[in-house]
Amino acid sequence: LILENSDYSSIIYVVEDGVAKIIFNLPQYGNALDLRGVQETLDALFHAEADDAVGAVLFTGAGNSFCAGFNLKEIPDVSNGQTGISSHFRELAMWWHQVFHMIVRIKKPVFSAVNGAAAGSGLGITLCSDMAVCTDDARFLCAWHSIGLANDASTSYSLVKIVGFRRAMELMYTNRTLSAEEALDWQIVNRVYSKADFKENAAQIARDLAAGPTHLQGMAKESFHMGWRRSIEEATEFEIQNVGESVMHPYFKEALEKFLDKKTRTNNEVVSLP
């Protein structure tokens, strides 16, 4: 997928002060991305990689959310059978996984400025980024098990390495929501800022990263990731096998229907899913 920046409909891409800003721009859905939005994100990363004027990449969200994963409205109707669902998730995961691979492999600093909820793949982006900061009202959530899905978004590669085995199991098993301060304690983010101070501090960090020696930053990044026993490609290949199996399980249909029914009763807004 090769797009001009003006063709993006789900994200905003702009380069300022050496920083390639990728802004998730579906605030009406909590910045939960549709398939096109994931493709646009990958395309923007390709542009950032190829642009010698870009020294760092910044992820953030429009409005009051960072990224709530993917838009649940795109899931095929479960009443029509689960084969189509499995195909849908395989395609969607393929694109998402390419985004995570690119975040890890691009030889430039990648920085997440988490300005609200980071759920599912939004959490995955935060974990894969080289550094992250957040607002004091940010929240971090796995969410997969609550709707019958196996964990995804490269968490089998990134989560344990950042928070440790016991905390990773707790976070995944209990589906607890972490506050900003808890995320700082668990090393999911480097800093927490008030909403009033957040934008300027995040922008300054991004500018400082962009001004650094990109080639040395790239070497450090590559060497740190190569230290892990399993590559991100291996990790996400196992993930999609588990996701494909999980959506074929009867529990997925039951959990999804309960989730949708609960959301329908509480509000009429579009439901977002990590």
Secondary structure, DSSP 8 states (H G I E B T S, - for coil): ----GGG-SSEEEEEETTEEEEEE--GGGTT-B-HHHHHHHHHHHHHHHH-TT--EEEEEESTTEEE--EEGGGS--GGG-SHHHHHHHHHHHHHHHHHHHHHHHSSS-EEEEE-SEEETHHHHHHHHSSEEEEETT-EEE--TGGGT----TTHHHHHHHHH-HHHHHHHHHH---EEHHHHHHTTS-SEEE-HHHHHHHHHHHHHHHHHS-HHHHHHHHHHHHHTSSS-HHHHHHHHHHHHHHHHHSHHHHHHHHHHHHHHHHH--S--EE-
